[in-house]
Amino acid sequence: MNSSLTVMRKTSENILELPLEDRAEIALKDAVRKLKLDHARRGLPLYIWRDGKVVEVSAEHLRAEFGLKGL
């Protein structure tokens, strides 16, 4: 969760100097982090593919991951 944000902050000044693959990975991780945070704030579960099955990640789990309480 925080690693992509840290990478974004460290590379924001020279992001265009990174290879395209690295920039794409940073963008994807940031988009996933934003989606998870949005679902946590709105109280919505998130459905992901894990071990060949669709599983639900509860809003409570997402809130705990981001340290959000009482939303």
BELURMO-V973569 format. One record per run of one state. SS is the DSSP state (h for helix, s for strand, l for the rest). FROM is the first residue (numbers start at 0). TO is the last residue. If there is no record, write none. Layout:
SS&FROM&TO ; SS&FROM&TO
This chain:
l&0&0 ; h&1&10 ; l&11&13 ; h&14&16 ; l&17&18 ; h&19&41 ; l&42&44 ; s&45&49 ; l&50&51 ; s&52&56 ; l&57&57 ; h&58&65 ; l&66&70
